[in-house]
Amino acid sequence: MDKPSRSTLATEWNLESGRVFLNHGSFGATPTSVRGEQRRWQDIMEAEPVRFFEDMMPTVLQDVRQKLADFLQCDSNDLALVENATSGVNTVMRSLEFAEGDEILVPDHAYQACRNTIDFVAQRWGAKVVTVPLPFPIEGPHVVMDAMLGAVTDRTVLAMIDTVTSPTGLRMPFEELTAELEGRGVSVLLDAAHGIGMVPLNLDELGASYTTSNCHKWLCAPKGSAFLHVRKDKQADIHPLTISHGMTFPLGDTTRFRHEFDWTGTRDMSAHCALPTAIDHVGGLLEGGWPAIMQHNHDLAIRGRNILCEALGLTPPCPDEMVTCIATLILPEQSEGGGIPLHEPDPLHVVLSEKYGIQVPVWSWPSPRGRYFRISAQLYNSEEEYRYLAWALQQELA
Ligand SMILES: Cc1ncc(COP(=O)(O)O)c(C=O)c1O
């Protein structure tokens, strides 16, 4: 089968030709013009570094936070600009204090790096991490609700939940779950790494104690641009991973939270400076803006999933309503491989990449145990690419 073409919008990106790039989910991909904007900010910074950091940066970053806040429907003063979602989770977990025996809920589909953070902090305080098993295949969002709420006890203080799970690509019922958990006095740490630009987020309405999201994934902003949103009543307890001048700066008319997070030492903020361009430029690629992009990517992921299921005789492991712009499928049990540690490449991933030029993740997940592959759908992808993947898998799994 011939190599497939990308969609016409792929000209906005500088993706390597000849590759079938079906893994936007892992690290995103940034359009050429957004990268140009990041470089413009680096040039401004290096042309007069002192003026940039001391005079310009406070205003520039205030504008960036305001632009993000308008997109997320929250107060810009509740947003901290961090490097990535793992840093967001670490910022919260390493700020909080726990009592011995406090319980922290985590679904077994949670992203391993964030799970590691929870385990590390819990161990230090003698808190207990309660892993909530979720099935996969899964019947629907109600299964998640029942499992998570059923695990709450009078010792539960915190729950880390995903907007969309990484290994299984499930859109969690995070709005309802957050309302229920917060209503029971359980603070929610929302891992929205797959969040902004993928699912609508209205942070004030959501009411989670803490939300962190990567802008480099579905907003297509440069790498190193993420945010942490902390609800006002929680801000006094949350401090940046790097304590700097902000701790002792005179408050003036701002908050300690703002001071502490606005300056965490000299760092390259060009990725964050390019956020307004990412929001406007990518949002302008489809008529209807971001809501239309999310819908388009969702529809493409569903079509891709259907193409693969039909060609390979697979059953969709979750209803369409739990699919966003990524979709995970379960490889047949008899497929060779499986049971491979997460840090090692699956041989099927290597073959797909080296023999067919396809970039798509394949991994074995310990709980629920299975060998999965996950497709992504972004504006540059085309249906043909999923057909090509289906054909390649037919050759390799035959
Ligand atoms: C659900 C989830 N959480 C957290 C992360 C971590 O993102 P980062 O490595 O950018 O911190 C990812 C990355 O893919 C993810 O999928």
The ligand as a MOL file (V3000), in Angstrom:
LIG
                    3D

  0  0  0     0  0            999 V3000
M  V30 BEGIN CTAB
M  V30 COUNTS 16 16 0 0 0
M  V30 BEGIN ATOM
M  V30 1 C -2.4200 11.9440 31.6580 0
M  V30 2 C -1.0320 12.5380 31.6190 0
M  V30 3 N -0.5470 13.1410 32.7160 0
M  V30 4 C 0.6610 13.7020 32.7400 0
M  V30 5 C 1.4770 13.6910 31.6300 0
M  V30 6 C 2.8320 14.2940 31.7460 0
M  V30 7 O 3.1080 15.2780 30.8260 0
M  V30 8 P 4.5230 15.9820 30.8910 0
M  V30 9 O 5.5570 14.9280 30.6130 0
M  V30 10 O 4.4750 17.0010 29.8270 0
M  V30 11 O 4.6720 16.5420 32.2420 0
M  V30 12 C 1.0370 13.0710 30.4610 0
M  V30 13 C 1.9000 13.0250 29.2630 0
M  V30 14 O 1.6410 12.4140 28.2660 0
M  V30 15 C -0.2470 12.4830 30.4580 0
M  V30 16 O -0.7320 11.8650 29.3680 0
M  V30 END ATOM
M  V30 BEGIN BOND
M  V30 1 1 1 2
M  V30 2 1 2 3
M  V30 3 2 2 15
M  V30 4 2 3 4
M  V30 5 1 4 5
M  V30 6 1 5 6
M  V30 7 2 5 12
M  V30 8 1 6 7
M  V30 9 1 7 8
M  V30 10 2 8 9
M  V30 11 1 8 10
M  V30 12 1 8 11
M  V30 13 1 12 13
M  V30 14 1 12 15
M  V30 15 2 13 14
M  V30 16 1 15 16
M  V30 END BOND
M  V30 END CTAB
M  END
